[in-house]
């Protein structure tokens, strides 16, 4: 991958374990880091964000090569692997930390995100409630959250929540997978 052309994309749409596991399989994405964005507490802990009082969302920060995968393609995958029509919730995971959110870095990313959101709104029965905001400070989550699905595929949450999302992404985006 060309380091000069690398871009970043912080997105959140569920527990970060799910999002991380899907995007680790996508060609053109060099790193996927689980973390927190969008709150008012400096360097929050997982325990703090789980209270719902810090304002942070669980996100992944993707580093990608736009010559291999475009920002629009990343967002199309994002909108397919979670339900962007439920406010502050994904399945049984409830709270503001599980909100659907796209953090953009510049006007180009903002415009692309708006266009993709309009396009994807046509496939959902309910309105998309995904937050779209300028990228705030990203805080890396604790080490035990990184590569969680890869390290714990048999753990209950991974088996019943993460694995089906990974399987769905593998089926729908087979042409985007790392060989």
Secondary structure by P-SEA (a helix, b strand, c coil): cccccbbbbbbbcccaaaaaaaacccccccbbbbbccccccccccaaaaaaccccccbbbbbbbccccccaaaaaaaaaaaccccccccccccccccccbbbbbccaaaaaaaaaaaaaacccccccccbbbbcccbbbbcccccccccccccccccccccaaaaaaaaaaaccccccc
